Amino acid sequence: MNSVATVRSLQQRITEMQPLRIDDRLLPTAPGLRQLLPEGALRRGASYAVLGSQQLALALLAEASSAGSWCGVIGCPAFGAEAAAALGIALDRCVLVPHPGPGALGLAAALSEVLTVVLLRPDAPPRLGEVERFSARLREHGSALVALGDWPRAECTLRVSASRWRGLGRGHGLLEERELAVQTLDRRGAKQHIVRFTGGTVADPETSTVRRLAHR
């Protein structure tokens, strides 16, 4: 995947298979996650940072993927196909590069020209100049970035502060529900949210709560 020719070949193949993009500014987003985002959905041309949960980051891609968009997951060797499919990610439209090497940022930027949403775990903290060039590419091609880790000038930063599983009885049973405490920081300020996953998918929004953090 480090070869320029290989990347260009992949770009061409995805372009040929991907349907024409609808010129909508906002991308399909799971109802249970809309509360987390300033516009209630992922926006084309924007970047988002998720800290503390690969499951939450993948869930942000799922609705767009199930609606027909191509997505990419780069630098995530712990990616689980079964769990991703349960979230709603279409594996036949997902480009997976678990070990991109030191060129992860450049590869993600190149693939953002043909993928609708890219999930990237950077191999090193990005420099501001790299972020600005990547952002320009996202705006030009109408793609969105979800970064697993800190990302300067993100539209929204989602930080998981606590995680709790439910479902086990006295030494038996299945882990059926996961509850995440998520703090978001964006132009609206800071908020604290509860997001629930049931059976591997994002729970309905009525099961989530929101509390605005007190400003200090």
TORKOL-4160 file (C-alpha; in steps of 0.2 Angstrom, whole numbers, padded with zeros to 4 digits, m for minus):
216
<pt num="1" X="0000" Y="0000" Z="0000"/>
<pt num="2" X="0015" Y="0012" Z="0001"/>
<pt num="3" X="0017" Y="0011" Z="m0018"/>
<pt num="4" X="0010" Y="0027" Z="m0027"/>
<pt num="5" X="0005" Y="0016" Z="m0041"/>
<pt num="6" X="m0005" Y="0004" Z="m0029"/>
<pt num="7" X="m0014" Y="0019" Z="m0021"/>
<pt num="8" X="m0018" Y="0026" Z="m0038"/>
<pt num="9" X="m0025" Y="0010" Z="m0044"/>
<pt num="10" X="m0035" Y="0008" Z="m0029"/>
<pt num="11" X="m0042" Y="0026" Z="m0031"/>
<pt num="12" X="m0047" Y="0021" Z="m0049"/>
<pt num="13" X="m0056" Y="0005" Z="m0044"/>
<pt num="14" X="m0066" Y="0014" Z="m0030"/>
<pt num="15" X="m0071" Y="0028" Z="m0041"/>
<pt num="16" X="m0077" Y="0016" Z="m0054"/>
<pt num="17" X="m0088" Y="0006" Z="m0041"/>
<pt num="18" X="m0094" Y="0020" Z="m0031"/>
<pt num="19" X="m0110" Y="0029" Z="m0036"/>
<pt num="20" X="m0111" Y="0047" Z="m0040"/>
<pt num="21" X="m0111" Y="0057" Z="m0024"/>
<pt num="22" X="m0126" Y="0067" Z="m0020"/>
<pt num="23" X="m0121" Y="0085" Z="m0016"/>
<pt num="24" X="m0128" Y="0084" Z="0002"/>
<pt num="25" X="m0118" Y="0093" Z="0015"/>
<pt num="26" X="m0122" Y="0081" Z="0029"/>
<pt num="27" X="m0119" Y="0063" Z="0029"/>
<pt num="28" X="m0131" Y="0049" Z="0036"/>
<pt num="29" X="m0127" Y="0047" Z="0055"/>
<pt num="30" X="m0135" Y="0035" Z="0067"/>
<pt num="31" X="m0149" Y="0044" Z="0077"/>
<pt num="32" X="m0141" Y="0039" Z="0094"/>
<pt num="33" X="m0125" Y="0048" Z="0089"/>
<pt num="34" X="m0133" Y="0064" Z="0082"/>
<pt num="35" X="m0133" Y="0072" Z="0099"/>
<pt num="36" X="m0114" Y="0072" Z="0099"/>
<pt num="37" X="m0111" Y="0082" Z="0084"/>
<pt num="38" X="m0114" Y="0101" Z="0082"/>
<pt num="39" X="m0124" Y="0099" Z="0066"/>
<pt num="40" X="m0132" Y="0083" Z="0071"/>
<pt num="41" X="m0122" Y="0073" Z="0058"/>
<pt num="42" X="m0105" Y="0071" Z="0050"/>
<pt num="43" X="m0102" Y="0085" Z="0038"/>
<pt num="44" X="m0093" Y="0083" Z="0022"/>
<pt num="45" X="m0076" Y="0093" Z="0022"/>
<pt num="46" X="m0075" Y="0091" Z="0041"/>
<pt num="47" X="m0064" Y="0082" Z="0053"/>
<pt num="48" X="m0068" Y="0074" Z="0070"/>
<pt num="49" X="m0058" Y="0067" Z="0084"/>
<pt num="50" X="m0063" Y="0052" Z="0095"/>
<pt num="51" X="m0052" Y="0048" Z="0110"/>
<pt num="52" X="m0055" Y="0032" Z="0120"/>
<pt num="53" X="m0066" Y="0021" Z="0110"/>
<pt num="54" X="m0063" Y="0013" Z="0093"/>
<pt num="55" X="m0081" Y="0006" Z="0093"/>
<pt num="56" X="m0088" Y="0024" Z="0094"/>
<pt num="57" X="m0077" Y="0030" Z="0080"/>
<pt num="58" X="m0083" Y="0015" Z="0069"/>
<pt num="59" X="m0101" Y="0019" Z="0074"/>
<pt num="60" X="m0099" Y="0036" Z="0066"/>
<pt num="61" X="m0095" Y="0028" Z="0049"/>
<pt num="62" X="m0109" Y="0015" Z="0050"/>
<pt num="63" X="m0124" Y="0025" Z="0044"/>
<pt num="64" X="m0116" Y="0032" Z="0029"/>
<pt num="65" X="m0108" Y="0015" Z="0025"/>
<pt num="66" X="m0125" Y="0006" Z="0026"/>
<pt num="67" X="m0132" Y="0020" Z="0015"/>
<pt num="68" X="m0120" Y="0015" Z="0001"/>
<pt num="69" X="m0105" Y="0026" Z="0004"/>
<pt num="70" X="m0087" Y="0019" Z="0003"/>
<pt num="71" X="m0077" Y="0020" Z="0019"/>
<pt num="72" X="m0059" Y="0017" Z="0025"/>
<pt num="73" X="m0051" Y="0011" Z="0041"/>
<pt num="74" X="m0033" Y="0015" Z="0042"/>
<pt num="75" X="m0020" Y="0010" Z="0056"/>
<pt num="76" X="m0032" Y="0000" Z="0066"/>
<pt num="77" X="m0025" Y="m0018" Z="0068"/>
<pt num="78" X="m0038" Y="m0022" Z="0081"/>
<pt num="79" X="m0052" Y="m0020" Z="0068"/>
<pt num="80" X="m0065" Y="m0033" Z="0070"/>
<pt num="81" X="m0075" Y="m0037" Z="0055"/>
<pt num="82" X="m0090" Y="m0045" Z="0064"/>
<pt num="83" X="m0092" Y="m0031" Z="0076"/>
<pt num="84" X="m0090" Y="m0018" Z="0062"/>
<pt num="85" X="m0104" Y="m0027" Z="0052"/>
<pt num="86" X="m0115" Y="m0027" Z="0068"/>
<pt num="87" X="m0113" Y="m0008" Z="0068"/>
<pt num="88" X="m0119" Y="m0007" Z="0050"/>
<pt num="89" X="m0103" Y="m0005" Z="0041"/>
<pt num="90" X="m0104" Y="m0013" Z="0024"/>
<pt num="91" X="m0088" Y="m0023" Z="0023"/>
<pt num="92" X="m0088" Y="m0025" Z="0004"/>
<pt num="93" X="m0087" Y="m0006" Z="0003"/>
<pt num="94" X="m0074" Y="m0004" Z="0017"/>
<pt num="95" X="m0055" Y="m0001" Z="0013"/>
<pt num="96" X="m0045" Y="m0009" Z="0027"/>
<pt num="97" X="m0027" Y="m0005" Z="0029"/>
<pt num="98" X="m0022" Y="m0011" Z="0047"/>
<pt num="99" X="m0003" Y="m0008" Z="0045"/>
<pt num="100" X="0000" Y="0007" Z="0034"/>
<pt num="101" X="0017" Y="0010" Z="0041"/>
<pt num="102" X="0024" Y="0028" Z="0043"/>
<pt num="103" X="0014" Y="0035" Z="0028"/>
<pt num="104" X="m0003" Y="0033" Z="0036"/>
<pt num="105" X="m0007" Y="0051" Z="0035"/>
<pt num="106" X="m0002" Y="0053" Z="0017"/>
<pt num="107" X="m0012" Y="0037" Z="0012"/>
<pt num="108" X="m0027" Y="0043" Z="0021"/>
<pt num="109" X="m0027" Y="0059" Z="0012"/>
<pt num="110" X="m0025" Y="0051" Z="m0004"/>
<pt num="111" X="m0040" Y="0039" Z="m0001"/>
<pt num="112" X="m0050" Y="0053" Z="0005"/>
<pt num="113" X="m0051" Y="0059" Z="m0013"/>
<pt num="114" X="m0062" Y="0044" Z="m0017"/>
<pt num="115" X="m0069" Y="0038" Z="0000"/>
<pt num="116" X="m0084" Y="0047" Z="0008"/>
<pt num="117" X="m0077" Y="0044" Z="0026"/>
<pt num="118" X="m0060" Y="0039" Z="0032"/>
<pt num="119" X="m0056" Y="0033" Z="0049"/>
<pt num="120" X="m0038" Y="0035" Z="0054"/>
<pt num="121" X="m0027" Y="0031" Z="0069"/>
<pt num="122" X="m0012" Y="0042" Z="0066"/>
<pt num="123" X="0005" Y="0034" Z="0068"/>
<pt num="124" X="0011" Y="0051" Z="0076"/>
<pt num="125" X="0003" Y="0067" Z="0081"/>
<pt num="126" X="0000" Y="0077" Z="0065"/>
<pt num="127" X="0008" Y="0094" Z="0062"/>
<pt num="128" X="m0003" Y="0109" Z="0059"/>
<pt num="129" X="0003" Y="0110" Z="0041"/>
<pt num="130" X="m0001" Y="0092" Z="0038"/>
<pt num="131" X="m0019" Y="0095" Z="0045"/>
<pt num="132" X="m0022" Y="0110" Z="0035"/>
<pt num="133" X="m0017" Y="0101" Z="0019"/>
<pt num="134" X="m0028" Y="0086" Z="0024"/>
<pt num="135" X="m0042" Y="0098" Z="0028"/>
<pt num="136" X="m0041" Y="0106" Z="0011"/>
<pt num="137" X="m0042" Y="0089" Z="0002"/>
<pt num="138" X="m0057" Y="0085" Z="0012"/>
<pt num="139" X="m0066" Y="0101" Z="0007"/>
<pt num="140" X="m0061" Y="0099" Z="m0011"/>
<pt num="141" X="m0068" Y="0081" Z="m0012"/>
<pt num="142" X="m0082" Y="0082" Z="0000"/>
<pt num="143" X="m0076" Y="0068" Z="0012"/>
<pt num="144" X="m0075" Y="0067" Z="0031"/>
<pt num="145" X="m0062" Y="0062" Z="0043"/>
<pt num="146" X="m0064" Y="0053" Z="0059"/>
<pt num="147" X="m0047" Y="0053" Z="0068"/>
<pt num="148" X="m0044" Y="0040" Z="0083"/>
<pt num="149" X="m0033" Y="0052" Z="0094"/>
<pt num="150" X="m0031" Y="0071" Z="0095"/>
<pt num="151" X="m0033" Y="0081" Z="0079"/>
<pt num="152" X="m0030" Y="0099" Z="0079"/>
<pt num="153" X="m0045" Y="0110" Z="0073"/>
<pt num="154" X="m0057" Y="0096" Z="0073"/>
<pt num="155" X="m0075" Y="0101" Z="0071"/>
<pt num="156" X="m0079" Y="0091" Z="0086"/>
<pt num="157" X="m0069" Y="0081" Z="0099"/>
<pt num="158" X="m0077" Y="0066" Z="0107"/>
<pt num="159" X="m0068" Y="0060" Z="0122"/>
<pt num="160" X="m0074" Y="0044" Z="0131"/>
<pt num="161" X="m0072" Y="0046" Z="0150"/>
<pt num="162" X="m0080" Y="0030" Z="0156"/>
<pt num="163" X="m0086" Y="0013" Z="0150"/>
<pt num="164" X="m0098" Y="0001" Z="0158"/>
<pt num="165" X="m0104" Y="m0016" Z="0152"/>
<pt num="166" X="m0121" Y="m0024" Z="0157"/>
<pt num="167" X="m0128" Y="m0041" Z="0154"/>
<pt num="168" X="m0118" Y="m0053" Z="0165"/>
<pt num="169" X="m0127" Y="m0062" Z="0179"/>
<pt num="170" X="m0119" Y="m0072" Z="0193"/>
<pt num="171" X="m0104" Y="m0078" Z="0183"/>
<pt num="172" X="m0114" Y="m0082" Z="0167"/>
<pt num="173" X="m0123" Y="m0073" Z="0153"/>
<pt num="174" X="m0119" Y="m0062" Z="0139"/>
<pt num="175" X="m0112" Y="m0044" Z="0138"/>
<pt num="176" X="m0127" Y="m0036" Z="0129"/>
<pt num="177" X="m0126" Y="m0018" Z="0133"/>
<pt num="178" X="m0112" Y="m0005" Z="0134"/>
<pt num="179" X="m0113" Y="0012" Z="0141"/>
<pt num="180" X="m0101" Y="0026" Z="0136"/>
<pt num="181" X="m0099" Y="0042" Z="0145"/>
<pt num="182" X="m0094" Y="0054" Z="0131"/>
<pt num="183" X="m0088" Y="0072" Z="0133"/>
<pt num="184" X="m0089" Y="0083" Z="0117"/>
<pt num="185" X="m0081" Y="0099" Z="0114"/>
<pt num="186" X="m0085" Y="0110" Z="0099"/>
<pt num="187" X="m0091" Y="0128" Z="0095"/>
<pt num="188" X="m0106" Y="0125" Z="0106"/>
<pt num="189" X="m0095" Y="0122" Z="0121"/>
<pt num="190" X="m0093" Y="0106" Z="0132"/>
<pt num="191" X="m0106" Y="0093" Z="0135"/>
<pt num="192" X="m0107" Y="0077" Z="0144"/>
<pt num="193" X="m0117" Y="0063" Z="0135"/>
<pt num="194" X="m0122" Y="0045" Z="0138"/>
<pt num="195" X="m0121" Y="0034" Z="0123"/>
<pt num="196" X="m0127" Y="0016" Z="0124"/>
<pt num="197" X="m0124" Y="0001" Z="0112"/>
<pt num="198" X="m0136" Y="m0014" Z="0113"/>
<pt num="199" X="m0132" Y="m0030" Z="0104"/>
<pt num="200" X="m0117" Y="m0022" Z="0095"/>
<pt num="201" X="m0127" Y="m0007" Z="0088"/>
<pt num="202" X="m0130" Y="0011" Z="0094"/>
<pt num="203" X="m0146" Y="0012" Z="0105"/>
<pt num="204" X="m0160" Y="0023" Z="0100"/>
<pt num="205" X="m0158" Y="0041" Z="0105"/>
<pt num="206" X="m0172" Y="0041" Z="0118"/>
<pt num="207" X="m0161" Y="0030" Z="0129"/>
<pt num="208" X="m0147" Y="0043" Z="0130"/>
<pt num="209" X="m0145" Y="0058" Z="0141"/>
<pt num="210" X="m0137" Y="0075" Z="0139"/>
<pt num="211" X="m0130" Y="0087" Z="0152"/>
<pt num="212" X="m0122" Y="0103" Z="0148"/>
<pt num="213" X="m0106" Y="0105" Z="0158"/>
<pt num="214" X="m0105" Y="0119" Z="0170"/>
<pt num="215" X="m0093" Y="0132" Z="0164"/>
<pt num="216" X="m0079" Y="0136" Z="0176"/>
